Amino acid sequence: MQEKKMMHLSITKDQIGEYVFLPGSVERAAKIAAYFDNPVKIAHHREYLTYTGTLAGVPVSVTSTGIGGPSSAIAVEELFECGAHTMMRIGSCASTSPKVKVGDVIIPNGAVRMEGTGLHYLPEEFPAIPDYEMLKELEAAARKLNIPYNIGITISKDSFYTEVSPETKPVYQELKSKWEAYEKGGATNSSMECATLFLVAASLGIRMSSVMISATNYKSYTNDHKDYPREWEDRAIQVGIEAMTQIIKTDRKKRSYGA
């Protein structure tokens, strides 16, 4: 009997590992897949590009999600339906604190819910947080690789340009007030997917975490390659690969012990 193909990802259950990386861009999906053993391109439909290979002898996959919460939620739902239970976003973010400099690896321990997709999964008062064990492995990986990192709150927003140029928007005063409050509360960075991913995962009862690279210094954004060398993305990828490898090994030991 032929496996059911997912509507948006165009994948089937037998093509996907139980451990999945979730970059936003298709370009980063290919870069992550290069760290797998024997990576194979599975499907590319819309913004969703998927590769499957192995890490530590276990099948793993990477699927690009596109930008923002709605498309990311679709990816998680369909990957979950295909059997994935542990997922990790690898992406980029912007600094909202002097504590975070361009090129730093960012490991969110929670997310401001400045987005709407999560409200379709859990009520507003429910916190958007990653899996704690995965967070610890990400920090251990950053330490092991001697890569500068920050653990802090990320601001998950639905609109890129209301952060970059909020003064041009009719709701500028409201945006200004919220961003100032988030920064005063200690948020160290902003992104567009983390809160949604954490909430969707919580609603499904699976593990989710995130590791990102800061593309900016605090209050500085130029989109200039000189300011943000693309190879710095590899820092977040290396931390994610190392952490997921250790998670796989720990899971294997737990299963052996349980057996």
N, C-alpha and C positions, 0 to 999 in steps of 0.2 A: 504494500500500500504506500502510495507516494506521500511524503511528509507535507504538511500544510506550509505554504509559503506566506510569510508575513506581508501584510498589505503595503507597508511603507519601506521597511528595510530590505524586502525581497530576499529573505533568508529562511532557512528551515532549521528545525531543531537539531538535526544531525550535523549541521555545519558550524555550530557555535560552541565555544568553551564555556565552562561555568564561571570563569573569571574574565571580566571584560573591562578594557580601558575606553574612556569616553572623551576624546578630544572634540573640540568644536569643528575644526577645519579638516577637510579631506587631506590637505598637505601634511598636517601633523599626524593623521592616521597612518600615512605611509611611513613617516619617520619613526613612529612607535613600532610599527610592524617589523621594521628593520632590526629591532632588538630581539625578535622572536627567533626560535629555531624553526626553520622550514616554513616561513610565512607563505600563505596562499591567499590571493584575492578571491573573496567569496561573492561579493555583489556590490554594485554601485547604482543606487536608485535615488534620485533627487539629491539631497545633501548627505545621504547616508552611504558612506563607503566602509566596507567591512573586510577585514583580513582575519585569518585564523592561523595560528602556529602553535608552538609549545614554549613553556617556561618551566624549568625544573622537571621536565618530562610530562607535564600536564597540559592539555589543550587550553589555550587562552585566545581571546579575540580582541579586536579593537574596532569600534564603530564610531565614525564621526557623527555628531549630532546637529550640526548647524549652530546658529546663534540663538540663544535665548531659551526660555522655559518651555514653551509649547512643543517645539520640535524635540527638545531633550526628553521630555516626558514620554513622547511617542516611542523614542528609542528604548528607554528603560522598560516600558510596558511590553514591547515586542521581544526584547532580549530576555526578559523575565519569563515570558510565555515559552521561549525556546530553552529554558532551563538555567539561565544565568542567575547566580545568587550573590555574587560579589563584584561590585563595579567601582571604578575609580576614574574620576574626571582628571584629565591632564590638560591644562589650558593656560590662559594668560589673564592678567588682571591689571588694575591701575592702583597706584599708591594713594592712600588717603591719610597717611601719617608720616611724620618725620622718621618713624621707626623702620619704614620700608623704602628701600632704594631700588633703582632699576637693576634688574638681574638677580634680585633676591628670590629665593624660593618661598612660596607662601603656602602654608598648610592651615586651612580654615578649621577652627574649632566650633564654629557656629556661623549663622548667616542672618542678616537683617532681611526680613520678608518684604522688600520693596518690589514685589512682583505679584502677578495675579494667578498664575497657574496653580501654585500651591494651595490656594483657597478651594480649588476643586477636589483636593485630596484630604486636607485636614484643616480644622478651624484655625482662625487667625492667632489664637493664644497658644497654639501648639508650637514648640520651638523647632527650628530647622537646624539640626546638628548632625555631624557625621558619625559613623561607627567609631567608637572609642579605641578599640583594638587596632583598627586600620590607621587611625591618627597616630597612635604610638609607634607603629611600624614606619610610618612616613617620617616622623621625627628621628627615629633611630637611623633610617637610611640617609637622611640629610647630614646627620652627625658623622656617620661612617664615611660618607663621600666628601666630608669637609666642605660642604656647600653652605653659604650664608642663607639663613632661613628665618621666617617669622611665623609664629603661631598666633592667630588672632581672628577677630570677627571680620567676615567679608560682607559687603553690602550687595545683595542681589537685586539688580534693577531690570526693568523690562525695556528701557530705552537708552541707547548709547548716547544720543545727542542731547538728552536732557541733563546729562552730566557734563559733557564737553562744552556745551553752549547753553546753559539753562536760562541765561538772561534774555534769550530770543523767544522764549516760550511764554504764553499767556499766564501760566501758573508758576511763574518764576519765584514769587515770594514764598509760595508753599514749598517749592523745591529747595530753595535756599535755607529755609527754616529746618527742613528735615535733614539735609546734608550736614548742616552745622551741628544738629543734635547727635547724629550718628558719629561724627568725628569726636565730639566732646565725650561721647560714651565709650570711645576707645576703638572704634572700627579702624582697621589698618589698611583695608583695600576694598576695591569694588570689582564685581564681576557680573555675569548675566545668567548663570545657570545653577549655582551651588544650592541656593535655598530650594529651588524646585526639585533638584536631584535628591537632596536629603529628605524632603517631604514625601516624594513619590516612593522612595526606597522604604521609608518608615511605614507607609501605608501598605506596602507589599510584604513587609517583614524580611527584607534583605539588607545586605551590608552595602554601604556607600561611603566614599570619602573623596577628597579632592586635593590635588597639588597643582600649584600654578606658578608661573614666573611673572614677576612684576615688570610690566612694559614701560613704567614711568618712575620718575622721582616724584616726591610730594609736590603737588600743585604745578606740575610740569608735564606737558604733553606736546610733542612735536611731530610724531610719526616719522621721524628721521632715522634712517638706517644706522647712522653714526651714533645716535643715542641709544638705539636698541638693536644690537647685533643679533641676527636671527639664530645664531648658534647657541645663544643663551637659553633658548627653549630646551636644548638638550639637558640642561640642569634639571628641569622639572621632570623630563622624561626619564632620566637616569634614576632620580629619586623614586619615581613611581614604579619603575621596573624592579628596582632593588626591594622596595617595600612589598610589592605583590609577590615576588619570589619567596620572600620570608613568610608571607601569609599562606602561600600554597604549602610550604614545608611544614608550617605549624599545623595546618589542617590535616596534612597527611599523618603527622605524629598523633594527633587527637583521634583520628580514625583507627590507627593501629592500636592505640591504647584501649579504645573502646571495644575493639574486636577481641 
